[in-house]
Amino acid sequence: MKHLVVMLAAALSAFAQNYTASRASDHGIAVIRLTDAARGIEVSIVPSIGNRAYEMKVHGKNILFFPFADIAELERNPGLNGIPFLAPWANRLSEQGFWANGKKYPFNMDLGNVRGTLPIHGLLSNSALWEVTEAAADSQSAHVTGRLEFWKHPELMVQWPFAHEYEITYRLSGGVLEVRTTITNLSADAMPLVIGFHPYFRIPDVPRDQWLAHIPAGRRVVADKRLIPTGEYLPMDLKNPITLQGLTLDDGFLDLERDGEGRAHFWIESGGKKVEILFGPKYPVAVVWEPAAPPGQTRDFVCFEPMTAITNAVNLNHEGKYPDLPMVPSQARWTESFWVRASGI
């Protein structure tokens, strides 16, 4: 009996230690690692580079695109990869400023944190301003929460003058990574909600030309040569699923098909290996980016981007071309999640 009790205690202890959330230093850069030992999954997040998840390893294989030798190279050249957060606006704007509540807010182009004729991807994709508020694990999951208090930073507020803050929690449970975002509007005015993520997914060791993709949408967004939506839409005209061989996409999609919990399921699959992203109901729009590779190179990734609104929604709304612009009321919070899971890897 005593032997049985000892064995049971050891089993319970092992179960309790299945999930871990650990702080580490990689090439001198602080990272958080969430681990599900039973399922062979490890997720790595770097708070100082946009609070970005840059690895989701399944049995040692990264299902996120990470084209660097190590995190130090990422720090030197922090282009988009992994799961970047795009805020306070996602993707392109049609001008160097935006409209909200009937007012125009031009950008200060001399500050250097907004660039280009068509400003893209917001202000935070590589931000070092995130603070880790909690990293913990229990018998059910491991998680890390980061917070960015936008309102504290003049160089941000001058470009997007709405006092607000972000909180992002990465939670690993049951083989699934949840990315949960909460936005608190501290301003006196309602704030446009035009954020998104730009996750880069891959099937390890399988060329992209061999992948099938599932895009569960009813309509496509019509865009001009600048990739700015015109306010027009077309019925979905892609096969579903569709082979990615020879295909290039940089398109917005609407009318997403939902399951009983309101989630839209996007996936890539090849030979029994599958990577899936599920959008919560408050992400009504997807942008799918699958670019052609430059000569002699490969781009073995596809981006399924959860968006709260179509590209350039703030300015299209002012033009009367997009009535569905979401807003966060003054002193209110908005929260939504998307989920990532893999099988056969």
C-alpha positions in Angstrom: 0.0 0.0 0.0 2.8 2.4 0.9 4.5 1.6 -2.4 1.2 2.4 -4.2 0.9 5.8 -2.4 4.5 6.7 -3.3 3.9 5.8 -7.0 0.6 7.8 -7.0 2.3 10.8 -5.4 5.1 10.6 -8.0 2.6 10.5 -10.9 0.7 13.5 -9.6 3.9 15.4 -9.1 5.0 14.6 -12.7 1.5 15.7 -14.0 1.7 18.9 -12.1 5.1 19.7 -13.6 3.9 19.0 -17.2 3.3 22.7 -17.8 6.0 25.3 -17.1 6.5 29.0 -17.7 10.2 29.9 -17.4 12.2 33.1 -17.7 15.5 32.7 -19.6 18.2 34.6 -21.3 19.0 33.8 -24.9 22.0 35.6 -26.4 21.5 38.1 -23.6 17.9 38.7 -24.5 15.1 38.0 -22.0 12.6 35.4 -23.2 9.7 33.6 -21.7 9.1 29.9 -22.6 5.8 28.1 -22.1 6.1 24.3 -22.2 3.7 21.4 -22.5 6.1 18.5 -21.9 3.4 15.8 -22.4 2.7 17.0 -25.9 6.2 18.1 -26.8 5.2 21.8 -27.3 7.4 24.8 -26.5 6.4 28.4 -27.2 9.0 31.2 -26.9 8.1 34.9 -26.5 10.4 37.9 -26.6 8.8 40.8 -24.7 11.4 43.4 -25.9 10.6 42.8 -29.6 6.9 43.6 -29.7 6.0 41.0 -27.1 6.3 38.5 -30.0 5.9 34.8 -30.0 8.7 33.7 -32.4 8.7 30.0 -31.9 6.0 27.3 -31.4 8.0 24.1 -31.5 6.0 20.9 -31.8 8.3 17.9 -31.2 11.2 20.2 -31.9 9.8 21.6 -35.2 8.9 25.3 -35.4 5.5 25.9 -37.0 6.1 29.6 -37.0 8.3 31.2 -39.7 11.6 32.3 -38.1 14.3 33.0 -40.8 17.1 33.7 -38.4 20.0 31.7 -36.9 19.1 32.9 -33.4 17.2 35.6 -31.5 20.2 37.9 -31.6 19.9 38.1 -35.4 16.2 38.8 -34.9 17.0 41.7 -32.6 19.5 43.2 -35.2 16.9 42.8 -38.0 13.4 42.7 -36.5 11.4 42.2 -39.6 8.0 40.5 -39.4 8.0 36.8 -38.5 6.5 34.6 -35.8 3.3 36.3 -34.4 3.7 40.1 -34.7 1.0 42.4 -33.1 -0.1 45.2 -35.4 -1.5 48.3 -33.5 -3.0 50.8 -33.2 -3.7 50.0 -36.8 -3.0 46.9 -38.9 -1.8 46.9 -42.5 -1.9 50.0 -44.7 -3.5 53.4 -44.4 -4.4 55.4 -47.5 -2.7 58.6 -46.2 -0.3 59.9 -43.6 -3.0 60.2 -41.0 -6.4 58.9 -40.0 -10.0 60.0 -39.3 -11.8 59.3 -36.1 -15.1 60.7 -34.7 -15.2 63.2 -37.6 -11.8 64.6 -37.0 -8.6 64.1 -38.9 -5.4 63.2 -37.0 -2.3 63.8 -39.3 0.9 61.9 -38.4 4.1 63.7 -37.4 6.4 62.3 -40.0 9.5 63.9 -38.5 9.4 61.6 -35.4 10.4 58.6 -37.5 8.1 56.0 -36.0 5.7 56.4 -38.9 7.1 56.0 -42.4 6.0 55.9 -46.0 3.3 57.2 -48.2 1.0 54.4 -47.1 1.9 53.9 -43.4 1.8 50.3 -42.5 1.5 48.0 -39.5 1.1 50.6 -36.8 3.7 51.5 -34.1 4.3 48.5 -32.0 5.4 45.5 -34.0 9.0 45.7 -32.6 8.3 47.8 -29.5 10.5 47.3 -26.4 7.9 49.0 -24.2 6.1 45.8 -23.1 6.2 44.8 -19.4 5.8 41.2 -18.3 3.2 41.3 -15.5 2.8 37.5 -14.9 4.4 34.2 -16.0 3.0 31.1 -14.3 1.9 27.5 -14.8 -0.4 25.1 -13.1 -1.7 21.6 -13.8 -3.9 22.9 -16.7 -1.8 25.4 -18.5 1.2 27.8 -18.8 0.8 31.4 -19.6 2.6 34.8 -19.8 0.9 38.2 -19.7 2.4 41.4 -21.0 1.2 45.0 -20.8 1.9 48.1 -22.8 0.7 51.4 -21.4 0.4 53.4 -24.6 -0.8 56.5 -22.9 2.6 56.9 -21.0 4.6 57.5 -24.2 4.5 60.9 -26.0 6.1 59.6 -29.2 3.1 57.2 -29.5 0.4 59.5 -28.3 1.3 62.2 -30.8 0.6 59.8 -33.6 -2.5 58.1 -32.2 -3.8 60.5 -29.5 -6.1 58.1 -27.7 -5.0 57.2 -24.2 -5.2 53.4 -24.0 -3.4 50.3 -23.0 -2.9 46.7 -24.3 -2.6 43.4 -22.5 -1.7 40.2 -24.3 -1.8 36.8 -22.7 -0.2 33.7 -24.4 -1.7 30.6 -22.8 -0.6 27.0 -23.7 -3.2 24.4 -22.7 -4.2 21.0 -24.1 -1.9 21.4 -27.1 -3.4 24.7 -28.1 -1.9 28.2 -27.9 -4.4 30.9 -27.1 -3.4 34.5 -27.9 -5.8 36.8 -25.9 -5.8 40.5 -26.3 -7.4 43.1 -24.1 -7.6 46.8 -25.0 -8.7 49.4 -22.5 -9.7 52.8 -23.8 -8.9 55.5 -21.2 -9.8 58.4 -23.5 -12.8 60.7 -23.3 -13.7 59.7 -26.9 -14.5 56.4 -28.5 -11.4 54.9 -30.1 -11.4 53.1 -33.5 -10.5 49.4 -33.2 -8.4 48.5 -36.2 -5.8 46.2 -34.7 -4.7 42.8 -36.0 -2.0 40.1 -35.9 0.3 38.9 -38.7 1.1 35.3 -37.9 3.5 33.4 -40.1 2.7 29.6 -40.3 4.6 26.8 -41.9 4.5 23.0 -42.2 8.1 22.0 -41.2 10.1 20.1 -43.8 7.4 20.3 -46.5 7.7 22.8 -49.4 4.8 25.3 -49.6 3.9 24.0 -53.1 2.7 20.8 -51.5 0.3 22.5 -49.0 -3.4 22.7 -49.1 -5.1 25.8 -47.5 -8.5 26.2 -46.1 -9.9 29.8 -46.2 -13.5 29.8 -44.8 -14.8 33.0 -46.3 -17.9 34.1 -48.2 -16.5 37.4 -49.7 -13.2 38.9 -50.9 -12.2 42.5 -50.4 -11.5 44.4 -53.7 -8.4 46.5 -53.5 -6.6 48.9 -55.8 -3.0 48.7 -57.0 -1.8 50.1 -53.7 -3.6 47.2 -51.9 -6.0 49.7 -50.4 -9.6 48.5 -50.3 -12.0 50.3 -52.6 -15.1 49.6 -50.5 -16.3 47.0 -53.0 -16.5 43.2 -52.5 -16.7 40.0 -54.6 -18.1 36.6 -53.8 -15.5 34.1 -52.7 -14.0 32.6 -55.9 -11.2 30.4 -54.6 -11.5 26.6 -54.3 -11.7 25.4 -50.7 -9.4 23.8 -49.9 -7.0 25.2 -52.5 -3.5 24.1 -53.4 -0.8 26.8 -52.8 1.3 25.7 -55.7 1.8 28.7 -58.0 -0.6 30.8 -55.9 0.1 34.3 -54.5 -2.3 36.1 -52.2 -2.4 39.4 -50.4 -6.2 39.6 -50.0 -8.8 40.5 -47.4 -11.7 38.1 -46.7 -15.1 38.6 -45.0 -18.2 36.6 -44.0 -16.1 34.0 -42.3 -17.7 30.6 -41.7 -18.0 29.8 -37.9 -18.3 26.8 -35.8 -20.8 26.4 -32.9 -18.5 28.5 -30.6 -18.2 31.3 -33.2 -14.7 30.5 -34.3 -13.5 30.6 -37.9 -11.0 27.8 -38.8 -8.1 28.4 -41.2 -5.6 25.7 -41.9 -2.7 24.4 -44.0 -2.3 20.7 -44.5 0.1 18.3 -46.2 0.5 14.5 -45.8 -1.4 14.4 -42.6 0.5 17.3 -41.1 -1.8 20.2 -40.2 -1.4 23.7 -38.7 -4.6 25.5 -37.8 -5.6 29.0 -36.6 -9.0 29.7 -35.1 -10.3 33.3 -35.1 -12.7 34.4 -32.3 -16.0 36.1 -33.3 -14.6 39.6 -32.8 -12.2 39.0 -35.6 -14.6 39.3 -38.5 -11.9 39.9 -41.2 -8.9 37.9 -42.4 -6.0 39.0 -44.6 -4.2 36.1 -46.2 -0.7 36.8 -47.4 1.2 34.2 -49.4 3.8 36.0 -51.5 5.8 34.8 -54.4 9.4 33.9 -53.6 12.2 36.0 -55.1 14.3 34.1 -57.7 16.5 31.5 -56.1 14.7 31.7 -52.8 11.8 30.1 -51.0 9.1 31.5 -48.9 7.6 28.5 -47.2 5.0 30.3 -45.1 1.5 31.6 -45.3 0.0 34.3 -43.1 -3.6 34.0 -41.8 -4.1 37.5 -40.2 -7.0 38.0 -37.7 -8.3 41.5 -38.1 -10.9 43.6 -36.3 -11.7 45.5 -39.6 -10.6 45.6 -43.2 -7.4 47.4 -44.2 -7.7 51.3 -44.0 -11.1 50.9 -42.2 -10.7 54.2 -40.3 -10.4 56.3 -43.5 -12.9 54.2 -45.5 -15.4 54.8 -42.7 -15.0 58.5 -43.0 -15.5 58.2 -46.8 -18.8 56.4 -46.2 -17.4 53.1 -47.7 -17.1 51.0 -44.5 -20.0 51.3 -42.0 -18.8 48.4 -39.9 -15.8 50.2 -38.2 -15.7 48.9 -34.6 -15.1 51.3 -31.8 -14.0 50.9 -28.1 -16.2 53.3 -26.1 -14.6 55.6 -23.6 -13.5 53.8 -20.4 -14.5 50.4 -21.9 -12.5 47.2 -22.6 -12.4 45.0 -25.6 -11.2 41.4 -25.4 -10.8 38.6 -28.0 -8.6 35.6 -28.7 -7.3 33.5 -31.5 -5.9 30.0 -31.2 -3.2 28.0 -32.8 -2.8 24.2 -32.9 -1.0 21.6 -34.9 -1.4 17.8 -35.5 0.7 15.2 -37.2 4.0 17.0 -36.6 
